């Protein structure tokens, strides 16, 4: 059984190689967007980073632990509403509410996961589907309306630039999103390179064999689900600051499906698959509308089908293919 865990560790060691190589490229691109991009481009870049953080959370759950969630849009919404409520009702600063949004999402994710993970496979997927469907309706509930704003939603104030820095609010928010994204990816990389990451992968690859080695499968799955919810909630928190508004209909079931599509296209079970998936989520819908104003979702669906057939391992698999091609030369 120890050989089984060793193979899981060997497989995940490759995660750190592209991660380190991409650091320089990430900050070069961020600097270019910061000083060249206009207000709308900075908004798009900030939203891309928010989606990357959220997709990373879902990828930890699905790609690294083998659990399927059809309701992670709910945690995205919980993170966004946590920011809106804490800033609007309690006057807390933006730099504090984003981590708090992650903590709130973690607690709710843990509370949901503990009983739900007694289910498995399609039954767990249906349970998370129910969560995704119910959350927008709960946000509209009259009992919670004094906190959530009901169907009217809540406006969020864009963060002010601190210390008199010569930056616009859009530039500062983008820098803040870059910082959050870098910290989250760094934490995920360290997690996956350690014993926790090996345990997650071992359960994904063969749950019975992992249990035979002494792993508590329920505990690992519950903690992974909670951590995944925290990451997705943090991404939702950043998006709330960027959009400056939250409303129940913004976190419909379609958002959960979009997040799942993002990790599949980007690359399931890879750190950078979350980043590639975020690019797909931001770029392809806009491209679809430019191709066909009357039926953009038809174009989107066709592109999605083509990408799945052409790149079954996701965009991140291109790097592995390139390395294999070079090794055969």
Buried (B, 14 or more C-beta within 10 A) or exposed (E): BEEBBEBBBEEBEEBBEBBEEBEEEBEEEBEEBBEEBEEEEBBBBBBBBBBBBBBBBBBBBBBBBBBBBBBBBBBBBBBBBBBBBBBBEEEBEBEEBBBBBBBBBBBBBBEBBBEBBEEEEEEBBBBBBBBBBEBBEBBBEEEEEEBBBBEEBBBBEBBEBEEEEEBEBBBBBBBBBBBBBBEBBEEBBEBBBEEBBBBBBBBBBBBEBBBEEEBEBEEBBBBBBBBBBBBBBBBBBBBBBBBBBBBBEBBBBEBBBBBBBBBBBBBBBBBBBBBBBBBBBBEBBEEBBEBEEEEBEEBBEEBBEEBEEEBEBBBBBEBBEEEEEEEEE
